[in-house]
Amino acid sequence: MNCFIPFFGDTKKNNLVYYEPKSKFDENFLKTSPTYTNMQWVMKYYKPIKKINPKSGFVHISDYASIHNTYRTKNCGTRVSIDTTIFVGNHKPHKDRKIEYRSKIPNIGLSEFVDAGQYESEKPARKISIYSHYTSRVLKLVKF
């Protein structure tokens, strides 16, 4: 499942938008693809769900296959949030993304810090594979 928690900041102009099929759902919409770009054709069959507007301080859970994206209006401010995946049941993450997942909720800020290893002024790190996250190669967990 996707889990999104907007904490604070400009969540009115900088938030997530979720989408639903315009008409009949097609199994081809769920094909595995090495890039988001390869699946852009699906978007012509979807429309934004206007009644879903994630609120600060609330936990928003959606199906992993739900189409969603960050939407930022002109002159929006910074948003501080968590957007992550939760595995329920006996499902393992992709081998190239294992470092991102834990078996229990971590004490981030209390006993450890997560350094994404990516900084605005630097060129992004090369991904491990097409299925890895851009931080997978450089993510560091720092224990206090």
Helices and strands as residue ranges (DSSP letters): E 2-9, E 14-21, G 27-30, G 37-45, E 46-48, E 60-62, E 68-72, E 79-85, G 95-100, E 112-115, E 140-143
